[in-house]
């Protein structure tokens, strides 16, 4: 009986770990996408969208180095954005 309980504990612990890793992966992906959206909004002049006021952009520009690097990296990986997004969800 004790072995069965230990086996059940290990089984449910494994399920718990897998669910946590899956949730963490989705949260990390959402964070990356929100960083992309933030960079697109603040640097929209490069994409043809109306840009925020210039004074605001100049004040936050020193803090935008990471976002600019993200935009450059993202633009170099733009094969199929829809497929990249759907690959994080278990859709067959």
N, C-alpha and C positions, 0 to 999 in steps of 0.2 A: 504494500500500500504506500509506503514511504517513497519507493522508487517512482511510482506513478505520479505522486504529488510533485516530486522534484522534476520529472519530465514535463509535467504541465507548467510548472514555474518557468522552466527554460523555454518552452514553446511560447508562452505568452510574453516573456521577456524579449524573445526574438521578434515577435510581432510588433511589440512596442518600439523596439529599436528601428525596425524597418519603417514604421509609420512616422516616427520622428524624423528620420533621414529624408523621407519623401516630402514631408511638410517643410523642412528646412530648405531643401532644394527648390521648392516652388517659391518660398519667400525670397531666397537669394535671386532667383530669376526675376521676380517682381521688382525687387530693388534695382536691379540692373536696368530694367525697362523704365522705371520711374526716373532714374538718373538720365536715361536717354531723352525722355520727354522734357525734363528740366533743362537739359542742354539745348534741346531744340527750341524751347520757348525763349530762353535767354539769348540764344545765338541765332534767332530766326531770320535775321537779315541775310544770312547765307543761303537760306532755303526759299526765300521769296515771301515769307509770311510777314505781316506787320510786326515790327519790333517794339519792345518796351522802350520807355523814354531813355535817351542816351545817358542822362545823368545817373540813372539807376545802373545801367550796364557798366559805366565807367567805375562806379563805386564797388561793384561786385566782381569786376574783371580779375583782380589779383587772386580771388578765391576760386576762379573758374578753370584753373590749369588742369585739374583732374577731369572735369567735364569735357574740355576740349580734347584731351587725350582719349576719352571714351568715344567721342564723336568720330575722331579719326580712325580709331580701331573698328568701330561699328561700320563705318562707311567702307572699310577695306574688306569686311566680311559679308557684305550685302549680296548674298547669292539668292536666298529665298527667305525673306523675313517671316512669312506666314508659316513655312515649314519649320523654321527654327522655334517659333513660339509654340506650335502644336507638338513639337517633339518633347516638350516638358510635361505634357499631359498624356496619359496612357490611352491614346486613341488609335485604334487599329483600322 
